[in-house]
């Protein structure tokens, strides 16, 4: 069954990356590369994409039948989808194990994160097949 593992961030999180040292950024990229490679090697990897910063987002709403476009970031939004990974694995429990590794993404000692780091997992269709 396929699951989407969603990573969340804020504009503050994106801005904070600019203050990381090259070694800190290299450690982050190494961690993400190893995490992705494990999924590829196990045959569970389907797709993954990181998303641009909220400052580059646009929101489209329809008001009185007319599309209204608002450029980001949005002050009322504390967090946004920062990226996702889709896995195809045996169970919701296995998807949770995979996500738990991602939730432990390294960051520099003393880094002021915009919020507590977490990821969400959701089944892609077929929710009636969940085992947990």
N, C-alpha and C positions, 0 to 999 in steps of 0.2 A: 504494500500500500504506500502511496505517496504522501509525504508530509512537507509542509513549508515551515522552515525555521526562520523566524523573523528577528532581526537585530534592530534595536531602537537606539536613537541618538537625539541630540538636540543641536541647535546651532552652536551653543557653547562647547559641546563636545568636538564638533568640527573645528571650531576656532582654536581649541586647546591643542589640537594636533600640530599646529604651527610652532608651538613652544617645545615640542619633543626634540630631543637630540637625534642625530642620524642613527646612533646605536639603538635608541628606543624604537624608532620607526622600523629599523631593520629587524628587531626582535618581534615586533608586531607582524610584519610581513612574513617572517620565518614561521611564526606560530600559525598564521592563517594558511600558508602554503602547506605545512605539514598536516593540518586539520583537513584541508581539501584533498590532499593526496591520499590520506587514509581512506576517505570515502570513495575515491576513484578506485583504489586498489581493492576495496571490499565489494565493489560493484554497486554501492548504494547511492553514488553521486548521480544527480540528474541535471541540475543547473544551479548557478549561483551568480548573483550580481550585487555589487555595491552601488548605492545610489548617491547622487550628488548632494551637496549641502542644501539645507532648507532655504537658504538665501536664493537658490536658483530654481525654486519651485514656483508653480502657478496653480492657483485654485480656480476652478470654473464652477459657477453656480448659475442657475436660471432663476431670475426674478421677474415676475410678471411676463413670462414668456421670452425674456431677453437674456442671453448669456452675459454674465458679469465675470470678468477676469480680474483676479487679485494676485499681484506678485508677492512672493514670500520674502523673508520669513514671516511667520504669523505670530505676533506677540502672545496671543491667547493659547498657542500650542506649545506645551512644555517639551514634547518629544515627537519625533517623526520616525517613519520607517527608514532605516539607514541602509539596509541591504537584506538579502534573503538567500537562503539555500534550500533547494528542493532535494529531498532524499527519497529513495524508494527502498523501504526496509520492511522487515518481517512484522514489526509491531510498534504500537505507540510507545511502549516501554523502551524499545531500541532507539526510536527517534528521540526520546527523552535523554537517553545516555549520550547520544551524539550532541544534542543541544547543550548538555551539561558541560562538555569540554569547551564549547564555544563561549559559554557564560563565564568561563575562567580566563578570558583573553587577557594577556598581560598588559600592564600599563606602568609607566615610570613610578618609582617610589615617590610618594608625596604628591602625585598628580592630583589636581583638584578636578574631579569628574563632575560634570553637570548634574548627575543623578546616579543612583545606584544602578549598576549595569545588570541587565537581564535580557533574555531572549524569550520569545513566545513560540509555541509549536501548535500548528493546526493541521488537521487532516485535509487533504485535497479531495473533496467528494467522498462518497462512501462512508460517512461518519458512522453508519450503523454497524460497520465492521470493527469498530474500536474494541480493543481488548483491555483497556484500562480506563 
